[in-house]
């Protein structure tokens, strides 16, 4: 079969293959001399007869290839699954707090929030609530930082002179 080698590491290779070159594949046991391999681990079609774009097919093939050659690589699908489980756990522990956490700490974009299936109205409300409640550091807000140490309870400016 006709192919173009993109990357090879150990027994695995990432190739562009086919007569019309509209498939990315991860193969094992590539023999460059005769142009064949022992088996195809996975392949992704792209082009006019596929719903997948060339870039999407390459991403999926590369993700699988990296999973095969690197012990440290976590696939996109697995990372998405982990993030979804964590999101569901946060919501089970307290929906309002979870939405605030995702808006304030994780700073999810609208696209990311939609990906995780969040209620967009609730998410946007959580994000705007916190934007409305921003306060400057002060002693009444509990700020006893080096900039205002005399504001701490029981302290005065004369303690530092």
N, C-alpha and C positions, 0 to 999 in steps of 0.2 A: 504494500500500500504506500502511496506517496505521502511524505510527511516532511515537516520542517522542525528541527530540534530547537526548542526554546531554552530549556534548562535540564541538566541531568545531575543527579546526586545519588551515588550508590546504585542500588538496583532500580530506582525510579527515574522517570523522565517525563517532562511536560512537553507536549508536542502539539503542533497545528497539523491536522491530518485530513486526508481525503482528496479525491480528485478535484473537487471544487474548493478545497481548503476552508471548509465551513464548520470545523469541529476542533475544539481544544480537548485534548485527552491526557490523562495521566496513565502511563504504561509502566509495566515492570519487565525487566530483562530485555532491554532494547539492544539489538544487535545491529550496529550501524553498517557493518559490511554487507549484510544481505537485506537490510531495510525491513526487519520484522522484529517482533517482540513476543515474549511469552504470553502475556495477557494484558488486557485493558482493565485498569482499576475503575475508571469512570471516564465519561466523555460528556461534553456539552455542545449541542448544536447551536448555531446562530445563523442569521441571514434571513432571506425572504421566506423560507419555509419553517421558521422558528419564531416563537414569541420573544425569545431572548436576544438581546443585542450582543454584538461582538464583545463589548466591554464587560457585560454581565457574565458571559460565558468564560471569558478569561479570568475574571475575579473568582468565580466558583471553582474553576480548574486549579488556579493558583492556590486557593485556600485549601483544597484537598491535597494538593502536592505538598504544601508546607506541613500539613498535618502528618503526612507520611514520612517526611524526612527530618522533622524537628520534634523532639520530645517536649519542647517548651511551647509549641504553637497550640493555641486553642482556636478551634474553628469558629467562624462567624455564627453559624447556627447554634453551637453550644453556648457561646457567649450571650447570644440573644435569649436563649432558654434560661440561663442563670439570672440574667437581669430581670426577666419576666417573673421568675419565682421570687426574687427579692422584692420586686415591686408589689406583688400580691401579698407577701408577708407583711410589708409595711402597712398596706391598706387594711389588712385583717386586724392589725394591732391598734389602728385608729385612723380612720379615713381622713379626717380634717388635718391631722398632724402629718400624715403621709403626703398629702397634696402640698402642704406648706414646705415640707422637706424637699420634695421634688422640684418645687418652684425656686426655693431659696438656695439650697445646698447643691443639688444636682444641676440646677438651672437648665432644665429641659426646654428645648425649642418646641414650638407648636407641632412640628413634624415628628419629633421624638415622642412627645406626649401622645399624639395620635397613634403612633406605632405601638405603644404600650396599651392602647385601648382606654386611656383615661377619659373621663367625662370632661370635655374641653371647656364647658362653661364653668364647672367647678374649678378646674385647673387655672383658668384665666382669673377667676375671682380670687383664688389663693395668692396668685402672683401680684395682683393689683392691691390686695389688702396690705401686703408687706411693703410695697412701694409707698403707700400712704402713711405708714407708721414709722418711717425712718426718723430717728432722733440723733441729735449731735451728742457726743459724750458729755456728761455732766455729773456732778456729785449727786444730784437728785436721781440720776439714772444709775447710780452705783459706780461711777467712774472715779476711782481713787488711783489713777495712773500716775507715773512720774511727773506728768504735766500738772497734776492737781493733787499732790499728796496731802496738802493741808486741808482738803475737803473731807478727808477720812474722819469718821466719828472720833471725837476726843482729841483731834489735832488742830493746830492753828499755825498761822504763818510764823508766829514768834518761836515756835518749836524748831524752826529751820534756820533761824537767823543767828 
